[in-house]
Amino acid sequence: MARGDGRLTHDLDPQGPGPQDACGVFGVWAPGEDVAKLTYFGLYALQHRGQESAGIAVGNGRGIVVYKDMGLVSQVFDEATLSPLSGHLAVGHTRYSTTGSSRWENAQPTLGPTADGTVALAHNGNLTNTAELSDLVAERVGSRRAGDLDQGSTTDTSLITALLGAGPYRSLDATALEVLARLRGAFSLVFVDECTLYAARDPQGIRPLVLGRLERGWAVASETAALDIVGAATVREVEPGELVTIDAAGLRSQRFAPPDPKGCLFEYVYLARPDTRISDRSVHTARVEVGRRLALEHPVEADLVIPVPESGTPAAVGYAEASGIPYGIGLVKNAYVGRTFIQPSQTIRQLGIRLKLNPLRDVIAGKRLVVVDDTIVRGNTQRAVVRMLREAGAREVHVRISSPPVKWPCFYGIDFPNRAELIAGGLAVAEVCRSIGADSLGHVSLDGLVAATGQGRERLCRACFDGVYPVELPPAVMRGKHVLEQEQLPLGDESAVPPPGPVAAGDGLAALVGGGGAADALARP
């Protein structure tokens, strides 16, 4: 009989996986500290950003050692695996795959030779010019396929690593500035050679990256929560278009591109931990404010406001505050669901969302409920929740969502379904309401969500909500998770893809080539 592997999986609810997080990166330069354990705890704090694989690379001035494997941070590392990782600087990564299949060869950090030694690199985000970079690697590296590429890696990260090792300069600083200027899309990078820690962020700053100060060194991480865990004081964000270098001479900053801030709006909705700060604003505070605005935009007469835990909790608190309707707990979440220690039978699979949530019948029975969640993707989860609450005796179920309708896929590091699978991509709000079986449905407006972040609309990437992509996308056949595996996988029919056209202001994908998860998904109305 097949045995469960203990890893997170969607198999318990295969019809309803939500948007999958990008990745988590962490780096530390701290002579005299146990940098491997600091990195372990930093990755542990970033586990929500990726659950497929985890890895740590440590440098000691003479060489770099990497340990990585498939699974959660706590499954990959223990005292026996951490103790040999000694040095004064380290980078770590916890992965959800967006380019390259989920397999050991694609786990990070990636490793590669340079003119003077070795580089190990961890990447959060997704590049949009991967095919172009692959050609550049072939030109500069040739048939050697050095580093992780030689080991079968098919990630955009391995391309960056290869280019850092094959640049025209002996200095990694100079090579990095040249290579970073060639990258397009979303990238927050931490990388090391034997002596130096580097951190870089794309010119739009789409994915987050923050700098922290330790008593005897420095740390960089995807979120401030990871800095808090290791006792680092948050200093500032790594700026868009900035390369930070940290070694025995101190901290230095260089520019490889002018900044054009377009931070991911979905970080506030779903991706980031609530105890993280983005642009000096608490994510929890922003989510509560979204709930307040949701109550003003979509009021309803009801007896109780309940969240879909844990994602809907802050917004539910805000909704209750603004509406005056009491807040309560109506659904209990199983904290351990998804760790398949036993293989579920088909009967158990059919229970779907009930494996994750269970209603408190005494709280729900006879009540008019406002049910608050963060997003509707395919609609399967909300449909099951509404059905469950009615079966538990709810008199009315009014669903409130703390994000606008998700209509467009992401090409910058979040694994959304393609547009054909996004329920809001083809149905109006009233039709979605009927589909999930709710008495009413309301989404916070895009203006309301933006206002809750405290940032200007022009500084945020809103593409999954309005289809306006801040970094131009390549043709459909040159993007997607398996773009570097096309030698093994059949290419799509390029003739079915509309030709590229000029980009008009605010025109979004209407002015770009079609494609995404499915070749025609973005061409559909």
C-alpha positions as CSV (number, residue, x, y, z in Angstrom):
1,M,0.0,0.0,0.0
2,A,1.3,3.5,-0.9
3,R,2.3,5.5,2.2
4,G,1.7,9.2,2.7
5,D,4.8,11.4,2.5
6,G,3.8,14.0,5.1
7,R,4.1,16.9,2.6
8,L,1.6,19.6,1.9
9,T,-0.6,18.8,-1.0
10,H,-3.9,19.8,-2.7
11,D,-4.9,16.1,-3.1
12,L,-7.4,16.4,-0.2
13,D,-9.3,19.1,-2.0
14,P,-8.1,18.7,-5.7
15,Q,-11.0,20.9,-7.1
16,G,-10.2,23.9,-5.0
17,P,-6.6,24.9,-4.7
18,G,-6.2,28.6,-4.1
19,P,-3.6,30.9,-5.6
20,Q,-0.2,29.5,-4.7
21,D,2.4,31.6,-3.1
22,A,5.6,32.6,-4.9
23,C,8.7,31.7,-2.8
24,G,10.5,32.8,0.3
25,V,14.1,33.9,0.4
26,F,16.4,34.7,3.3
27,G,20.1,35.7,3.5
28,V,22.4,36.5,6.3
29,W,26.0,37.8,6.8
30,A,27.0,37.4,10.4
31,P,30.5,36.3,11.4
32,G,30.5,34.4,14.7
33,E,26.8,33.5,14.4
34,D,25.3,30.1,13.5
35,V,24.1,31.3,10.1
36,A,22.6,28.0,9.1
37,K,20.3,28.0,12.0
38,L,19.4,31.7,11.6
39,T,18.5,30.9,8.0
40,Y,16.5,27.8,9.1
41,F,14.4,30.0,11.4
42,G,14.1,32.6,8.8
43,L,12.8,30.1,6.3
44,Y,10.5,28.6,8.9
45,A,8.9,32.1,9.2
46,L,8.5,32.1,5.4
47,Q,7.1,28.6,5.0
48,H,3.7,30.0,3.9
49,R,5.3,31.3,0.7
50,G,6.3,27.9,-0.6
51,Q,6.0,24.3,0.5
52,E,7.5,22.2,-2.3
53,S,11.2,22.3,-1.4
54,A,13.7,24.0,0.9
55,G,17.4,24.6,0.8
56,I,20.3,26.5,2.5
57,A,23.7,27.4,1.1
58,V,26.5,28.4,3.5
59,G,29.9,30.1,2.7
60,N,32.9,30.1,4.9
61,G,35.4,32.2,3.0
62,R,36.9,29.2,1.2
63,G,33.9,27.4,-0.3
64,I,30.1,27.0,-0.3
65,V,28.1,24.0,0.8
66,V,24.4,23.6,-0.2
67,Y,21.9,21.3,1.3
68,K,18.4,21.1,-0.2
69,D,15.5,18.6,-0.7
70,M,11.8,18.3,-1.4
71,G,9.4,19.0,1.4
72,L,8.8,21.5,4.2
73,V,11.6,23.3,6.0
74,S,11.1,21.2,9.1
75,Q,11.2,18.0,7.0
76,V,14.3,18.9,5.1
77,F,16.4,20.1,8.0
78,D,17.3,18.9,11.5
79,E,20.3,19.0,13.8
80,A,22.1,16.4,11.7
81,T,21.8,18.3,8.4
82,L,22.3,21.8,9.9
83,S,25.4,21.1,12.0
84,P,27.8,20.6,9.0
85,L,26.7,23.9,7.5
86,S,29.2,26.2,9.1
87,G,30.4,29.6,7.9
88,H,29.7,33.3,8.2
89,L,27.1,33.9,5.5
90,A,24.2,32.0,4.1
91,V,21.2,32.1,1.8
92,G,18.0,30.0,2.0
93,H,14.9,29.3,-0.1
94,T,11.5,27.8,0.3
95,R,9.9,27.1,-3.0
96,Y,6.6,27.0,-4.8
97,S,7.3,26.4,-8.5
98,T,6.4,29.0,-11.1
99,T,9.1,28.2,-13.7
100,G,10.3,24.6,-13.8
101,S,8.6,21.4,-12.5
102,S,8.5,20.6,-8.8
103,R,11.4,18.2,-8.5
104,W,14.7,18.0,-6.7
105,E,16.8,19.3,-9.6
106,N,14.8,22.6,-9.4
107,A,15.1,23.1,-5.7
108,Q,17.0,26.2,-4.6
109,P,19.5,27.7,-3.8
110,T,21.1,27.1,-7.2
111,L,24.8,26.7,-7.4
112,G,27.3,27.6,-10.2
113,P,31.0,28.4,-10.8
114,T,32.3,31.9,-11.3
115,A,35.6,33.2,-12.5
116,D,36.9,33.4,-8.9
117,G,34.9,30.8,-7.1
118,T,31.2,29.8,-6.6
119,V,27.8,31.6,-6.5
120,A,24.7,30.3,-4.7
121,L,21.4,32.0,-5.5
122,A,17.8,32.1,-4.3
123,H,15.0,33.7,-6.2
124,N,11.4,34.9,-5.4
125,G,9.4,35.9,-8.5
126,N,9.2,34.9,-12.1
127,L,11.0,36.3,-15.2
128,T,9.2,37.2,-18.4
129,N,12.2,37.0,-20.7
130,T,13.3,33.4,-19.8
131,A,13.6,32.3,-23.4
132,E,15.8,35.2,-24.3
133,L,18.0,34.5,-21.3
134,S,18.3,30.9,-22.3
135,D,19.7,32.0,-25.6
136,L,22.1,34.3,-23.8
137,V,23.3,31.4,-21.6
138,A,23.8,29.2,-24.7
139,E,25.9,32.0,-26.3
140,R,28.0,32.6,-23.2
141,V,28.3,29.1,-21.6
142,G,27.9,27.0,-24.7
143,S,27.6,23.2,-24.4
144,R,29.2,23.2,-20.9
145,R,25.8,23.8,-19.2
146,A,27.7,24.7,-16.0
147,G,26.3,24.5,-12.5
148,D,22.7,23.4,-11.8
149,L,21.9,23.6,-15.5
150,D,24.3,20.6,-15.9
151,Q,22.3,18.8,-13.2
152,G,19.0,19.1,-15.1
153,S,17.6,22.3,-13.6
154,T,14.9,24.0,-15.7
155,T,14.3,27.1,-13.7
156,D,14.8,30.8,-14.6
157,T,16.8,31.0,-11.4
158,S,19.4,28.5,-12.8
159,L,19.7,30.8,-15.9
160,I,20.5,33.8,-13.7
161,T,23.1,31.7,-11.8
162,A,24.8,30.6,-15.0
163,L,24.9,34.2,-16.3
164,L,26.5,35.4,-13.1
165,G,29.2,32.8,-13.6
166,A,29.8,33.5,-17.2
167,G,29.8,37.3,-17.3
168,P,32.5,39.3,-19.0
169,Y,33.9,40.6,-15.7
170,R,36.0,38.9,-13.0
171,S,34.2,40.8,-10.3
172,L,30.9,39.3,-9.2
173,D,29.7,42.8,-8.4
174,A,30.3,44.0,-11.9
175,T,28.9,40.9,-13.5
176,A,25.8,41.2,-11.3
177,L,25.1,44.7,-12.4
178,E,25.4,43.7,-16.1
179,V,23.2,40.6,-15.7
180,L,20.5,42.2,-13.5
181,A,20.0,44.9,-16.1
182,R,19.1,42.2,-18.6
183,L,16.4,40.6,-16.5
184,R,12.7,41.3,-17.0
185,G,9.8,40.4,-14.8
186,A,9.7,39.9,-11.0
187,F,12.8,39.0,-9.1
188,S,13.9,39.4,-5.5
189,L,17.3,37.7,-5.2
190,V,19.7,36.8,-2.4
191,F,23.0,35.3,-3.5
192,V,26.5,34.7,-2.1
193,D,30.0,33.9,-3.1
194,E,32.5,32.6,-0.6
195,C,32.7,35.9,1.3
196,T,29.9,38.3,0.2
197,L,26.2,38.5,0.5
198,Y,24.2,40.2,-2.2
199,A,20.5,41.2,-2.5
200,A,18.7,42.7,-5.5
201,R,15.2,43.6,-6.5
202,D,13.7,44.2,-9.9
203,P,13.1,47.8,-11.0
204,Q,9.3,47.5,-10.3
205,G,9.9,45.9,-6.9
206,I,7.0,43.5,-7.6
207,R,8.0,41.0,-5.0
208,P,9.0,42.2,-1.5
209,L,12.6,42.2,-0.1
210,V,13.7,43.8,3.2
211,L,17.0,44.5,4.9
212,G,17.6,44.0,8.6
213,R,20.4,44.6,11.1
214,L,21.7,41.9,13.5
215,E,23.9,42.6,16.5
216,R,26.8,41.2,14.6
217,G,25.7,41.4,11.0
218,W,22.9,41.8,8.4
219,A,20.0,39.9,7.1
220,V,17.7,40.1,4.1
221,A,14.3,38.4,3.8
222,S,11.1,38.3,1.8
223,E,9.1,39.6,4.7
224,T,9.8,41.6,7.9
225,A,8.2,38.7,9.9
226,A,11.3,36.6,9.1
227,L,13.6,39.4,10.4
228,D,11.6,39.5,13.6
229,I,12.0,35.8,14.2
230,V,15.8,35.9,14.1
231,G,16.0,39.1,16.2
232,A,17.0,41.5,13.3
233,A,15.8,45.1,13.4
234,T,14.1,46.1,10.1
235,V,16.2,48.8,8.5
236,R,14.4,49.4,5.2
237,E,13.2,47.7,2.0
238,V,15.7,46.9,-0.7
239,E,14.8,49.5,-3.3
240,P,13.5,48.6,-6.8
241,G,16.5,48.4,-9.1
242,E,19.0,48.2,-6.3
243,L,21.9,45.8,-5.7
244,V,23.0,45.6,-2.0
245,T,26.4,44.2,-1.2
246,I,27.5,43.1,2.3
247,D,30.9,41.9,3.3
248,A,33.7,42.7,5.8
249,A,34.0,46.2,4.4
250,G,30.3,47.0,5.3
251,L,27.2,47.6,3.3
252,R,27.2,49.1,-0.2
253,S,24.4,50.1,-2.5
254,Q,24.5,50.3,-6.3
255,R,21.8,50.9,-9.0
256,F,21.4,48.7,-12.0
257,A,18.1,50.3,-13.2
258,P,16.0,53.4,-12.4
259,P,13.1,52.5,-10.0
260,D,9.6,52.3,-11.2
261,P,7.7,50.9,-8.1
262,K,4.9,48.5,-8.8
263,G,4.6,46.4,-5.7
264,C,2.3,43.4,-5.8
265,L,-1.2,44.4,-4.5
266,F,-2.0,40.7,-3.8
267,E,0.6,40.6,-1.1
268,Y,-1.8,42.6,1.0
269,V,-4.7,40.4,0.2
270,Y,-3.3,36.9,0.6
271,L,0.5,36.3,0.2
272,A,2.2,38.1,3.1
273,R,1.9,37.1,6.8
274,P,-0.4,39.4,8.7
275,D,2.5,40.3,11.1
276,T,4.6,41.6,8.2
277,R,5.0,45.2,7.2
278,I,5.0,46.4,3.6
279,S,6.0,50.0,2.8
280,D,5.9,50.7,6.6
281,R,2.3,49.6,7.0
282,S,1.2,46.5,8.9
283,V,-0.5,43.9,6.6
284,H,-2.9,43.1,9.4
285,T,-3.9,46.7,9.7
286,A,-4.4,47.0,5.9
287,R,-6.6,43.9,5.9
288,V,-8.8,45.1,8.8
289,E,-9.2,48.4,6.9
290,V,-10.2,46.5,3.8
291,G,-12.9,44.9,5.9
292,R,-14.2,48.3,7.1
293,R,-14.4,49.5,3.5
294,L,-16.1,46.3,2.5
295,A,-18.8,46.9,5.1
296,L,-19.4,50.4,3.8
297,E,-19.5,49.3,0.2
298,H,-21.6,46.2,0.7
299,P,-23.8,46.6,3.8
300,V,-26.4,43.9,4.7
301,E,-28.8,43.2,7.6
302,A,-27.4,40.2,9.4
303,D,-26.9,38.6,12.9
304,L,-23.3,37.6,12.8
305,V,-20.1,38.2,10.9
306,I,-17.8,35.1,10.6
307,P,-14.5,34.6,8.8
308,V,-13.4,31.7,6.7
309,P,-10.3,31.0,8.8
310,E,-7.6,32.1,8.7
311,S,-7.5,34.1,5.5
312,G,-10.7,36.0,6.1
313,T,-10.2,36.8,9.8
314,P,-8.7,40.4,9.7
315,A,-11.2,41.6,7.1
316,A,-14.1,40.0,9.1
317,V,-12.9,42.0,12.2
318,G,-13.0,45.2,10.2
319,Y,-16.4,44.4,8.7
320,A,-17.9,43.8,12.1
321,E,-16.4,47.0,13.5
322,A,-17.8,49.1,10.7
323,S,-21.2,47.4,10.4
324,G,-21.9,47.0,14.1
325,I,-22.8,43.4,13.5
326,P,-21.3,41.1,16.2
327,Y,-18.2,39.1,15.2
328,G,-18.1,35.4,15.9
329,I,-16.4,32.1,15.1
330,G,-18.6,29.9,13.0
331,L,-16.1,27.7,11.3
332,V,-13.3,25.8,12.9
333,K,-10.2,25.0,10.8
334,N,-8.2,21.8,11.1
335,A,-4.6,23.1,11.4
336,Y,-3.0,19.9,10.1
337,V,-5.0,19.3,7.0
338,G,-2.9,18.9,3.9
339,R,-0.2,16.8,5.6
340,T,-1.1,13.5,4.1
341,F,0.2,11.0,6.6
342,I,-2.3,8.5,5.3
343,Q,-3.5,8.2,1.7
344,P,-7.2,9.4,1.6
345,S,-9.7,7.1,0.0
346,Q,-12.1,8.4,-2.7
347,T,-14.8,8.6,-0.1
348,I,-12.6,10.9,2.0
349,R,-11.6,13.0,-1.0
350,Q,-15.3,13.6,-1.8
351,L,-15.6,15.3,1.6
352,G,-13.5,18.1,0.2
353,I,-13.6,21.3,2.2
354,R,-15.0,19.4,5.2
355,L,-11.5,18.1,5.9
356,K,-10.4,21.6,6.3
357,L,-13.4,23.3,8.0
358,N,-16.2,22.3,10.3
359,P,-19.2,24.5,11.3
360,L,-20.2,25.3,14.9
361,R,-23.8,24.4,14.6
362,D,-25.0,26.1,17.8
363,V,-23.5,29.3,16.7
364,I,-24.8,29.2,13.1
365,A,-28.3,27.7,13.4
366,G,-31.1,30.2,12.6
367,K,-28.6,33.1,12.0
368,R,-28.3,35.5,9.1
369,L,-24.5,35.3,8.4
370,V,-22.0,37.5,6.7
371,V,-19.1,35.2,5.7
372,V,-15.9,37.0,4.9
373,D,-13.0,35.5,2.9
374,D,-10.1,37.0,1.0
375,T,-10.6,35.7,-2.6
376,I,-12.8,33.7,-5.0
377,V,-10.7,31.8,-7.5
378,R,-12.6,28.9,-9.0
379,G,-15.5,29.2,-6.6
380,N,-15.3,25.6,-5.4
381,T,-14.3,26.5,-1.8
382,Q,-17.0,29.2,-1.4
383,R,-19.7,26.9,-2.9
384,A,-18.8,24.2,-0.4
385,V,-18.7,26.6,2.5
386,V,-22.1,28.1,1.7
387,R,-23.6,24.5,1.4
388,M,-22.0,23.5,4.7
389,L,-23.4,26.6,6.5
390,R,-26.9,26.0,5.2
391,E,-26.8,22.4,6.2
392,A,-25.7,23.6,9.7
393,G,-28.9,25.7,9.9
394,A,-27.9,29.1,8.7
395,R,-31.0,31.1,7.6
396,E,-29.1,33.4,5.2
397,V,-25.5,33.4,3.9
398,H,-24.1,36.6,2.6
399,V,-20.5,36.3,1.2
400,R,-18.2,39.2,1.3
401,I,-14.7,39.1,-0.3
402,S,-11.8,41.4,0.7
403,S,-10.4,41.7,-2.8
404,P,-11.9,42.7,-6.1
405,P,-12.8,39.8,-8.5
406,V,-9.6,38.0,-9.7
407,K,-10.0,38.0,-13.5
408,W,-6.4,37.7,-14.8
409,P,-3.6,35.3,-14.2
410,C,-0.2,36.4,-12.7
411,F,3.1,36.1,-14.6
412,Y,5.2,37.6,-11.9
413,G,5.5,34.7,-9.4
414,I,1.9,33.7,-8.2
415,D,0.5,30.5,-9.7
416,F,-3.1,31.4,-10.4
417,P,-5.2,29.2,-12.7
418,N,-5.4,30.4,-16.3
419,R,-8.2,32.8,-17.1
420,A,-10.5,30.1,-18.4
421,E,-10.5,28.6,-14.9
422,L,-11.0,31.9,-13.0
423,I,-14.7,32.1,-12.2
424,A,-14.7,35.9,-12.4
425,G,-13.0,35.8,-15.8
426,G,-16.2,34.7,-17.4
427,L,-19.1,35.5,-15.0
428,A,-20.5,38.7,-13.6
429,V,-20.7,39.0,-9.8
430,A,-24.4,38.2,-9.8
431,E,-23.7,35.0,-11.8
432,V,-20.9,34.0,-9.4
433,C,-23.3,34.6,-6.5
434,R,-25.8,32.2,-8.0
435,S,-23.0,29.7,-8.8
436,I,-21.8,29.5,-5.2
437,G,-25.4,29.5,-3.8
438,A,-25.1,32.6,-1.6
439,D,-27.9,35.0,-0.8
440,S,-25.7,37.9,-1.8
441,L,-22.1,38.5,-2.8
442,G,-19.9,41.6,-2.5
443,H,-16.3,42.3,-3.4
444,V,-14.3,45.3,-2.1
445,S,-13.7,47.8,-4.9
446,L,-10.2,48.1,-6.4
447,D,-10.1,51.7,-5.2
448,G,-11.1,50.5,-1.7
449,L,-8.3,47.9,-1.6
450,V,-5.7,50.3,-2.9
451,A,-6.7,53.0,-0.3
452,A,-6.4,50.4,2.5
453,T,-2.7,49.8,1.6
454,G,-1.8,53.5,2.1
455,Q,0.0,53.5,-1.2
456,G,-0.8,55.3,-4.4
457,R,-2.5,53.3,-7.2
458,E,0.4,54.0,-9.6
459,R,2.9,52.3,-7.2
460,L,1.1,49.0,-7.2
461,C,0.8,46.0,-9.6
462,R,-2.9,45.4,-10.0
463,A,-2.7,43.1,-13.0
464,C,-4.7,40.1,-11.5
465,F,-7.6,42.5,-10.9
466,D,-7.5,44.9,-13.9
467,G,-5.4,43.2,-16.5
468,V,-2.8,46.0,-16.7
469,Y,0.6,44.3,-16.6
470,P,3.5,46.6,-15.6
471,V,6.1,44.5,-17.4
472,E,5.4,43.5,-21.0
473,L,4.7,39.8,-21.6
474,P,6.3,37.6,-24.2
475,P,4.3,35.5,-26.6
476,A,2.4,32.6,-25.0
477,V,4.7,29.9,-26.3
478,M,7.6,31.6,-24.6
479,R,6.2,31.7,-21.1
480,G,4.7,29.4,-18.6
481,K,6.0,27.0,-16.0
482,H,7.6,24.6,-18.5
483,V,9.2,27.1,-20.8
484,L,12.7,25.6,-20.3
485,E,11.4,22.1,-20.6
486,Q,10.0,22.5,-24.1
487,E,12.6,20.2,-25.5
488,Q,10.7,17.4,-23.7
489,L,7.2,19.0,-24.0
490,P,5.4,20.0,-27.2
491,L,5.3,23.7,-28.0
492,G,1.9,25.3,-28.4
493,D,0.6,26.4,-31.8
494,E,2.0,29.9,-32.2
495,S,-0.4,30.5,-35.1
496,A,-3.2,30.4,-32.6
497,V,-1.7,33.3,-30.7
498,P,-2.8,36.8,-31.7
499,P,0.2,39.0,-33.0
500,P,1.6,41.5,-30.6
501,G,0.3,45.1,-30.9
502,P,1.1,48.5,-29.4
503,V,0.5,49.0,-25.7
504,A,-2.0,51.7,-25.0
505,A,-2.2,53.3,-21.6
506,G,-4.5,51.3,-19.4
507,D,-5.1,48.8,-22.2
508,G,-3.6,45.9,-20.3
509,L,-3.6,42.6,-22.1
510,A,-5.9,43.8,-24.8
511,A,-2.9,45.3,-26.4
512,L,-0.5,42.4,-25.7
513,V,-0.2,38.9,-27.1
514,G,-2.7,36.3,-25.8
515,G,-1.8,33.3,-23.8
516,G,-1.2,32.1,-20.3
517,G,-2.1,28.8,-18.8
518,A,-4.2,28.1,-22.0
519,A,-3.2,29.6,-25.4
520,D,-6.6,31.3,-25.8
521,A,-7.4,32.1,-22.2
522,L,-6.5,35.8,-22.3
523,A,-8.1,36.4,-25.6
524,R,-11.5,35.5,-24.2
525,P,-13.9,38.4,-23.2
